[in-house]
Amino acid sequence: MSDFFDSNAVFTVSSLTSLIKNVVENISPQSVQLEGEISNYRPSTSGHVYFTLKDSGAQISAVLFRSSAARLDFLPKDGMKVLCTGKLTVYAARGNYQIVVSSMKISGTGNILQMIEERKKRFAAEGLFDRNRKKPLPMFPQKVGIVTSPTGAALRDILQISRRRNNSVSIIIFPALVQGETAPASIAEQIETANKFKMCDILIVGRGGGSLEDLLPFSDEKVVRSVANSEIPVVSAVGHEIDWALSDFAADERAPTPSAAAELVFPQKSDILNSIEGYKSEMIFALKSKVEHIKVLLKAYSRENLELQFRNIEQPLLSRFENAKAALAENILRKISDARLFIGRCVEILEASSPQAIFSRGYAMVRDKESGKIIRSGKDTAPGKEIEILPASGKLTATVNFIADE
């Protein structure tokens, strides 16, 4: 340090801080990795994040700028153990040294579970795990896609079971890395490729068992979103029965193992053929029964039966017709008889009311001889007038001599 400091030199605060800044930043011109526990975590409105990184013996200020914070796949919080990558700097305004973090990930297995749980909550809040997003699996797929390692035991198990259950189904293998930092991008890319070209009816996405770190790619955000957004139904088959990944929740169906996924996806060919034979036998029996029933019905429509049925229908109608005809003739005769009686009575009334009949009863008609006008009262004539008297027969002529008052 004697190379930097002269015992007789007098520094200003700024010059001393600048000297220290150069020393600190020259110690590590490249990035350093720093592990510690988050404390005093403070996100700002600008998007930058400020916190303290500490262990049992010391602490250091840390800043995570907005662009780097946006790339985090978990939500940091106080007490979380993390591994940070960044550069050491000195903040001269306060005389603090700090680390500017460029990337950060959770450190330790327990913290991995915590990170996955944080992601799970975030994805669930977005609705990526909702039941209404789930698509039904096809009962009889013609093409099955498998996204997994081409050299892994999971693929061998799936192929073995598929050959045993149904060798008529085509299989398309989408080789992908299933472990390591590049695995999530590889898995997501293959899922998206299968969807882009509509290459299969259903996808199995998974791998065999492994440690928590080995299975971590299937809980990566890229993979989870690719599974959730897949238009092709997806079966997630990660690890053994006790293992799980976030892709299990995003998939349309979860299988405890790759072998179980094959049992689920590939229909048993022998069962299908047996079912078809059973349906065929039932259909033949039903058709034969129907034909026999129709034959029985057709017997009722033979010529003799039809004629008998027609006669049975015709006879009551003919009987009703004859009865109606007789009743009509009787009514006509009765109407004629009633009309004759009525006409006879009218004739009698008319004959009794005729002038000749009246005259025959002693009445006569009187009229003026000259004008022929009928005389109905003494006022219609005068003394000296000649009149004619018309009795029932003959005619009398007389002269009016006297008209008496009424």
Secondary structure per residue as TSV (DSSP state, phi and psi in degrees):
chain	resnum	aa	ss	phi	psi
A	1	M	-	360.0	-18.2
A	2	S	T	-64.3	-21.1
A	3	D	T	-69.3	-25.9
A	4	F	T	-97.7	-28.3
A	5	F	-	-118.9	131.3
A	6	D	-	-100.7	126.1
A	7	S	T	-60.9	-21.6
A	8	N	T	-96.6	-6.0
A	9	A	-	-73.7	147.4
A	10	V	-	-115.2	121.7
A	11	F	-	-103.1	149.3
A	12	T	-	-84.6	163.8
A	13	V	H	-60.3	-41.4
A	14	S	H	-65.6	-42.5
A	15	S	H	-68.7	-37.0
A	16	L	H	-68.0	-42.9
A	17	T	H	-63.8	-39.1
A	18	S	H	-63.3	-40.3
A	19	L	H	-63.3	-45.2
A	20	I	H	-63.9	-40.0
A	21	K	H	-58.9	-44.2
A	22	N	H	-64.4	-40.7
A	23	V	H	-63.5	-47.8
A	24	V	H	-64.1	-47.1
A	25	E	H	-72.9	-21.6
A	26	N	H	-83.0	-17.1
A	27	I	H	-63.4	-40.1
A	28	S	-	-136.4	81.3
A	29	P	S	-66.8	-24.4
A	30	Q	S	-95.1	177.1
A	31	S	-	-69.2	149.3
A	32	V	E	-121.9	154.9
A	33	Q	E	-103.9	131.6
A	34	L	E	-135.1	124.7
A	35	E	E	-106.9	136.8
A	36	G	E	-175.2	-176.1
A	37	E	E	-104.5	135.5
A	38	I	E	-72.7	136.7
A	39	S	E	-142.8	148.0
A	40	N	E	54.3	49.5
A	41	Y	E	-70.0	122.9
A	42	R	E	-135.8	94.0
A	43	P	E	-72.7	142.0
A	44	S	-	-106.8	164.3
A	45	T	T	-65.8	-22.0
A	46	S	T	-76.9	-11.8
A	47	G	S	102.0	-13.4
A	48	H	-	-76.0	153.2
A	49	V	E	-123.6	131.6
A	50	Y	E	-119.2	137.4
A	51	F	E	-159.3	174.4
A	52	T	E	-113.8	136.6
A	53	L	E	-107.8	125.1
A	54	K	E	-141.7	162.3
A	55	D	-	-133.7	-163.2
A	56	S	S	-69.0	-18.9
A	57	G	S	-115.3	-14.2
A	58	A	-	-161.7	173.9
A	59	Q	E	-148.5	158.4
A	60	I	E	-143.7	142.0
A	61	S	E	-72.8	149.3
A	62	A	E	-141.8	148.3
A	63	V	E	-134.4	139.1
A	64	L	E	-124.1	107.8
A	65	F	-	-71.4	161.3
A	66	R	H	-54.2	-44.5
A	67	S	H	-62.7	-38.1
A	68	S	H	-75.0	-36.6
A	69	A	H	-64.4	-33.0
A	70	A	T	-67.5	-21.5
A	71	R	T	-87.7	-3.8
A	72	L	-	-68.0	140.3
A	73	D	S	-104.7	16.1
A	74	F	S	-147.5	167.3
A	75	L	-	-103.1	107.7
A	76	P	-	-65.4	151.2
A	77	K	-	-156.5	164.9
A	78	D	T	-58.6	138.9
A	79	G	T	91.7	-8.6
A	80	M	-	-82.5	134.0
A	81	K	E	-88.9	124.6
A	82	V	E	-132.4	161.0
A	83	L	E	-115.4	113.9
A	84	C	E	-105.6	143.9
A	85	T	E	-118.2	129.0
A	86	G	E	-175.6	-167.9
A	87	K	E	-119.4	141.7
A	88	L	E	-79.7	134.6
A	89	T	E	-140.2	167.5
A	90	V	E	-116.8	126.9
A	91	Y	E	-89.8	97.5
A	92	A	T	-61.2	-33.9
A	93	A	T	-60.0	-30.0
A	94	R	T	-114.8	-5.6
A	95	G	T	70.2	27.9
A	96	N	E	-105.3	143.9
A	97	Y	E	-98.5	149.1
A	98	Q	E	-151.1	172.6
A	99	I	E	-117.4	128.5
A	100	V	E	-91.7	109.1
A	101	V	E	-83.6	129.3
A	102	S	E	-99.1	-28.1
A	103	S	E	-151.5	155.5
A	104	M	E	-151.6	139.5
A	105	K	E	-141.9	158.4
A	106	I	E	-70.9	141.7
A	107	S	-	-110.9	132.7
A	108	G	S	97.0	150.9
A	109	T	H	-63.3	-47.0
A	110	G	H	-57.9	-39.1
A	111	N	H	-72.4	-27.3
A	112	I	H	-62.8	-44.3
A	113	L	H	-61.3	-39.1
A	114	Q	H	-65.4	-41.4
A	115	M	H	-62.4	-44.6
A	116	I	H	-62.9	-39.6
A	117	E	H	-64.9	-38.8
A	118	E	H	-62.7	-45.1
A	119	R	H	-62.1	-42.0
A	120	K	H	-57.9	-45.8
A	121	K	H	-63.2	-41.0
A	122	R	H	-67.5	-43.5
A	123	F	H	-67.4	-38.4
A	124	A	H	-63.3	-39.2
A	125	A	H	-64.6	-31.1
A	126	E	H	-76.6	-14.2
A	127	G	T	91.3	11.9
A	128	L	T	-68.0	-20.1
A	129	F	T	-104.5	6.4
A	130	D	-	-62.2	143.9
A	131	R	G	-65.3	-31.3
A	132	N	G	-71.4	-7.4
A	133	R	G	-87.7	-15.3
A	134	K	-	-71.6	137.4
A	135	K	-	-104.4	143.8
A	136	P	-	-69.4	145.9
A	137	L	-	-80.3	139.0
A	138	P	-	-65.3	138.4
A	139	M	S	-71.3	-36.7
A	140	F	S	-129.4	74.1
A	141	P	-	-68.4	142.2
A	142	Q	S	-93.4	-30.7
A	143	K	E	-132.2	129.4
A	144	V	E	-116.9	126.4
A	145	G	E	-98.6	143.6
A	146	I	E	-127.4	115.8
A	147	V	E	-101.3	105.6
A	148	T	E	-167.4	-179.0
A	149	S	-	-71.3	131.7
A	150	P	T	-69.5	-13.3
A	151	T	T	-111.7	3.7
A	152	G	S	-82.9	162.5
A	153	A	H	-68.7	-27.0
A	154	A	H	-60.5	-44.3
A	155	L	H	-64.7	-41.5
A	156	R	H	-62.0	-42.1
A	157	D	H	-63.3	-43.3
A	158	I	H	-64.1	-44.6
A	159	L	H	-64.1	-40.2
A	160	Q	H	-63.0	-45.6
A	161	I	H	-69.1	-37.3
A	162	S	H	-64.0	-39.9
A	163	R	H	-65.9	-36.5
A	164	R	H	-72.1	-39.2
A	165	R	H	-85.1	-43.6
A	166	N	-	-161.9	98.3
A	167	N	T	-83.2	4.5
A	168	S	T	-88.7	-11.1
A	169	V	S	-87.4	130.1
A	170	S	E	-76.3	145.5
A	171	I	E	-123.4	130.6
A	172	I	E	-116.8	122.6
A	173	I	E	-96.6	125.3
A	174	F	E	-106.1	94.0
A	175	P	E	-65.8	134.3
A	176	A	-	-146.9	152.3
A	177	L	-	-73.9	136.1
A	178	V	-	-119.1	9.8
A	179	Q	S	-152.5	140.2
A	180	G	S	106.2	176.8
A	181	E	T	-67.8	-30.9
A	182	T	T	-89.4	-3.8
A	183	A	H	-62.3	-45.7
A	184	P	H	-56.3	-44.5
A	185	A	H	-64.1	-38.3
A	186	S	H	-65.4	-44.9
A	187	I	H	-65.4	-47.0
A	188	A	H	-62.1	-39.8
A	189	E	H	-63.0	-40.9
A	190	Q	H	-69.4	-37.4
A	191	I	H	-63.1	-43.6
A	192	E	H	-68.0	-35.2
A	193	T	H	-63.8	-45.7
A	194	A	H	-58.9	-38.9
A	195	N	H	-73.9	-40.6
A	196	K	H	-60.0	-41.3
A	197	F	T	-103.2	6.8
A	198	K	T	47.4	56.9
A	199	M	-	-85.9	-11.9
A	200	C	-	-154.7	171.4
A	201	D	S	-93.0	-22.2
A	202	I	E	-156.0	149.8
A	203	L	E	-119.9	134.4
A	204	I	E	-104.6	121.1
A	205	V	E	-119.1	120.1
A	206	G	E	173.6	-167.0
A	207	R	E	-162.5	174.6
A	208	G	-	-77.9	-174.9
A	209	G	-	-69.4	167.0
A	210	G	-	176.9	-176.8
A	211	S	-	-72.5	171.6
A	212	L	H	-58.6	-40.8
A	213	E	H	-65.9	-36.2
A	214	D	H	-64.2	-36.0
A	215	L	H	-86.8	-4.3
A	216	L	G	-59.0	-34.3
A	217	P	G	-56.2	-29.3
A	218	F	G	-81.2	-1.8
A	219	S	G	-109.1	6.1
A	220	D	S	-70.7	148.6
A	221	E	H	-61.3	-39.2
A	222	K	H	-60.6	-45.1
A	223	V	H	-68.4	-45.3
A	224	V	H	-60.6	-44.3
A	225	R	H	-68.2	-37.4
A	226	S	H	-64.3	-40.6
A	227	V	H	-66.0	-46.1
A	228	A	H	-65.5	-34.4
A	229	N	H	-91.0	0.2
A	230	S	-	-67.1	129.1
A	231	E	S	-76.9	-23.1
A	232	I	S	-83.8	132.1
A	233	P	-	-56.4	138.0
A	234	V	E	-119.4	134.3
A	235	V	E	-109.6	120.3
A	236	S	E	-91.1	127.5
A	237	A	E	-136.5	86.2
A	238	V	E	-114.5	119.8
A	239	G	S	71.8	-152.5
A	240	H	S	-94.9	-175.8
A	241	E	T	-60.7	-34.9
A	242	I	T	-83.1	-12.1
A	243	D	-	-82.4	156.5
A	244	W	-	-155.4	159.0
A	245	A	-	-146.4	163.9
A	246	L	H	-66.3	-22.5
A	247	S	H	-63.8	-25.8
A	248	D	H	-60.6	-38.0
A	249	F	H	-79.1	-30.2
A	250	A	H	-83.0	-22.9
A	251	A	S	-71.5	163.0
A	252	D	S	-74.2	-25.5
A	253	E	E	-151.3	145.0
A	254	R	E	-113.0	130.4
A	255	A	-	-110.8	138.5
A	256	P	S	-65.9	-26.2
A	257	T	S	-145.7	163.0
A	258	P	H	-59.3	-37.4
A	259	S	H	-63.1	-41.9
A	260	A	H	-64.0	-34.8
A	261	A	H	-63.6	-41.2
A	262	A	H	-63.6	-41.7
A	263	E	H	-61.3	-34.7
A	264	L	H	-76.1	-40.1
A	265	V	H	-84.3	-42.0
A	266	F	S	-88.9	112.5
A	267	P	-	-67.6	144.0
A	268	Q	-	-70.2	115.6
A	269	K	H	-62.1	-41.5
A	270	S	H	-63.6	-37.9
A	271	D	H	-64.3	-39.9
A	272	I	H	-63.6	-45.5
A	273	L	H	-64.3	-40.2
A	274	N	H	-64.0	-40.0
A	275	S	H	-64.0	-41.3
A	276	I	H	-62.5	-43.0
A	277	E	H	-62.5	-40.7
A	278	G	H	-63.4	-44.2
A	279	Y	H	-64.2	-36.9
A	280	K	H	-63.7	-45.4
A	281	S	H	-62.8	-43.4
A	282	E	H	-62.9	-38.6
A	283	M	H	-67.8	-43.2
A	284	I	H	-62.0	-44.6
A	285	F	H	-61.5	-42.7
A	286	A	H	-65.1	-39.4
A	287	L	H	-66.9	-42.5
A	288	K	H	-62.2	-43.6
A	289	S	H	-61.7	-39.7
A	290	K	H	-65.5	-42.8
A	291	V	H	-62.3	-44.9
A	292	E	H	-61.5	-40.5
A	293	H	H	-63.7	-40.2
A	294	I	H	-66.1	-38.6
A	295	K	H	-61.0	-42.8
A	296	V	H	-62.1	-41.7
A	297	L	H	-65.5	-36.3
A	298	L	H	-69.0	-28.9
A	299	K	H	-60.0	-31.3
A	300	A	T	-70.4	-10.2
A	301	Y	T	-111.6	28.2
A	302	S	S	-70.7	166.4
A	303	R	H	-60.1	-44.3
A	304	E	H	-64.6	-45.4
A	305	N	H	-65.4	-38.7
A	306	L	H	-65.1	-41.2
A	307	E	H	-64.1	-42.6
A	308	L	H	-63.4	-44.1
A	309	Q	H	-62.5	-37.7
A	310	F	H	-65.3	-43.1
A	311	R	H	-63.4	-38.2
A	312	N	H	-63.6	-33.0
A	313	I	H	-79.5	-38.7
A	314	E	H	-70.4	-41.6
A	315	Q	H	-56.7	-50.1
A	316	P	H	-60.7	-35.5
A	317	L	H	-67.8	-41.8
A	318	L	H	-63.1	-41.3
A	319	S	H	-61.3	-44.3
A	320	R	H	-63.1	-36.3
A	321	F	H	-65.4	-46.0
A	322	E	H	-62.6	-43.5
A	323	N	H	-62.3	-40.8
A	324	A	H	-66.6	-38.4
A	325	K	H	-64.3	-44.3
A	326	A	H	-63.8	-43.0
A	327	A	H	-64.3	-36.4
A	328	L	H	-65.9	-43.8
A	329	A	H	-62.9	-41.7
A	330	E	H	-63.9	-42.0
A	331	N	H	-65.3	-37.4
A	332	I	H	-64.2	-45.7
A	333	L	H	-62.1	-40.3
A	334	R	H	-66.3	-39.1
A	335	K	H	-64.4	-40.4
A	336	I	H	-64.0	-44.2
A	337	S	H	-61.2	-44.0
A	338	D	H	-64.3	-37.6
A	339	A	H	-66.5	-39.9
A	340	R	H	-62.3	-45.1
A	341	L	H	-60.5	-41.7
A	342	F	H	-65.5	-43.1
A	343	I	H	-64.9	-40.3
A	344	G	H	-59.9	-44.1
A	345	R	H	-64.1	-38.1
A	346	C	H	-64.3	-41.6
A	347	V	H	-60.5	-44.7
A	348	E	H	-59.8	-43.7
A	349	I	H	-64.2	-42.8
A	350	L	H	-66.3	-41.9
A	351	E	H	-65.5	-38.7
A	352	A	H	-68.3	-22.2
A	353	S	T	-96.9	1.3
A	354	S	S	-74.5	153.0
A	355	P	H	-59.2	-36.4
A	356	Q	H	-64.4	-40.2
A	357	A	H	-66.4	-36.5
A	358	I	H	-67.0	-43.3
A	359	F	H	-61.8	-35.4
A	360	S	H	-68.2	-15.9
A	361	R	T	-91.9	11.1
A	362	G	T	106.0	5.0
A	363	Y	-	-91.9	158.1
A	364	A	-	-142.6	162.7
A	365	M	E	-110.5	134.9
A	366	V	E	-113.9	135.9
A	367	R	E	-144.4	156.3
A	368	D	E	-69.5	130.5
A	369	K	T	-67.3	-37.3
A	370	E	T	-74.7	-48.1
A	371	S	T	-95.7	-16.9
A	372	G	-	75.4	8.7
A	373	K	-	-76.2	134.7
A	374	I	B	-70.7	134.7
A	375	I	-	-99.1	116.4
A	376	R	-	-103.6	-19.0
A	377	S	S	-150.7	169.4
A	378	G	G	-63.0	-20.2
A	379	K	G	-73.5	-17.0
A	380	D	G	-82.8	-0.7
A	381	T	-	-142.7	-173.8
A	382	A	-	-152.4	157.3
A	383	P	T	-57.8	139.6
A	384	G	T	93.7	-12.3
A	385	K	-	-78.8	140.7
A	386	E	E	-89.4	138.5
A	387	I	E	-128.9	159.8
A	388	E	E	-115.7	136.2
A	389	I	E	-113.9	122.5
A	390	L	E	-111.2	100.3
A	391	P	-	-82.3	-162.6
A	392	A	S	-61.4	-30.6
A	393	S	S	-147.6	146.7
A	394	G	S	83.3	-173.8
A	395	K	-	-152.4	137.5
A	396	L	E	-117.2	143.8
A	397	T	E	-115.8	136.7
A	398	A	E	-147.0	164.6
A	399	T	E	-115.6	137.2
A	400	V	-	-78.6	121.2
A	401	N	-	-104.6	-30.0
A	402	F	-	-153.3	139.9
A	403	I	-	-121.8	116.1
A	404	A	-	-83.4	148.7
A	405	D	-	-68.5	149.7
A	406	E	-	-70.5	360.0
